[in-house]
Amino acid sequence: MPDVVEIGYGGSERLVMNMGPQHPSAHGVFRAILTLEGETVVAVDAVIGYLHRCHEKLGETLTYVQYPTIASKTDYVAAMTSELAYVLAVEKLGKFDV
């Protein structure tokens, strides 16, 4: 059986590490660029969302019933929350309940 060699971290060098996206099919939902000193995170550059893909324009041209299927594609991890946010916003703006 080979000997186990433990290597300790003794320097003050910083390591920049890319974390994310969290799942291959969820490209662009959330990405964090971490700056580490040993095991301590000293800085985070959060990159939120690349999935807008002209959703604003689609929201202007599609009907109230058509758009929720597009809204769900803004976040593959929690698709239903995007649909719910859209529907609640439209209902509030239109002053009606469905």
C-alpha positions in Angstrom: 0.0 0.0 0.0 1.5 3.4 -1.0 2.2 6.0 1.7 -0.1 9.0 1.9 1.6 12.3 1.4 -0.1 15.3 2.9 0.9 18.7 1.4 0.0 21.7 3.5 -0.7 25.1 2.1 1.8 27.5 3.6 1.8 30.5 1.2 -0.3 33.6 0.8 -0.9 33.1 -2.9 -4.3 33.7 -4.2 -6.1 31.3 -6.5 -8.9 32.4 -8.9 -11.4 29.6 -9.4 -14.4 29.5 -11.7 -17.5 27.9 -10.1 -20.4 27.2 -12.3 -22.6 26.9 -14.1 -24.0 24.4 -11.7 -25.3 21.9 -14.4 -24.3 21.5 -18.0 -27.9 22.0 -19.3 -28.2 25.2 -17.1 -25.7 27.3 -19.0 -25.5 30.8 -17.7 -28.0 30.7 -14.8 -25.3 31.5 -12.2 -21.5 31.6 -12.3 -19.2 32.7 -9.5 -15.6 33.6 -10.0 -14.0 33.0 -6.6 -10.7 34.4 -5.3 -9.3 32.1 -2.6 -6.5 32.3 -0.1 -6.0 28.7 1.0 -9.6 27.5 1.8 -10.9 31.0 2.5 -12.9 32.9 -0.1 -11.7 36.5 -0.1 -13.7 37.8 -3.1 -16.6 36.7 -5.3 -17.5 38.0 -8.7 -21.1 36.9 -9.3 -22.3 36.6 -12.9 -26.0 36.2 -12.9 -27.9 35.3 -16.1 -27.0 35.0 -19.7 -30.4 33.5 -20.6 -32.4 36.7 -21.5 -32.2 35.9 -25.2 -34.5 38.8 -26.3 -37.2 37.9 -23.8 -38.2 41.6 -23.5 -39.1 41.8 -27.1 -40.9 38.4 -27.0 -42.8 39.6 -24.0 -44.0 42.7 -26.0 -45.2 40.6 -29.0 -46.6 37.5 -27.5 -50.0 37.2 -25.8 -50.5 36.7 -22.0 -51.1 33.0 -22.6 -48.1 32.5 -24.9 -45.3 34.1 -22.9 -45.1 31.9 -19.8 -43.5 29.0 -21.8 -40.8 31.5 -22.9 -40.4 32.9 -19.3 -39.6 29.4 -18.0 -36.4 29.3 -20.1 -34.8 32.2 -18.2 -33.9 29.8 -15.4 -33.6 26.1 -16.1 -33.2 25.3 -12.4 -36.4 26.9 -11.2 -38.5 27.4 -14.3 -41.8 27.6 -12.6 -40.8 30.7 -10.5 -40.2 32.7 -13.7 -43.6 31.8 -15.0 -45.2 32.7 -11.7 -43.4 36.0 -11.5 -44.6 36.9 -15.0 -48.2 35.9 -14.4 -48.4 37.7 -11.1 -46.9 40.9 -12.6 -49.3 40.9 -15.5 -52.3 40.3 -13.2 -51.2 43.2 -11.0 -50.6 45.5 -13.9 -53.9 44.6 -15.5 -55.7 44.7 -12.2 -57.4 41.3 -12.6 -57.1 37.8 -11.2 -57.0 34.6 -13.1 
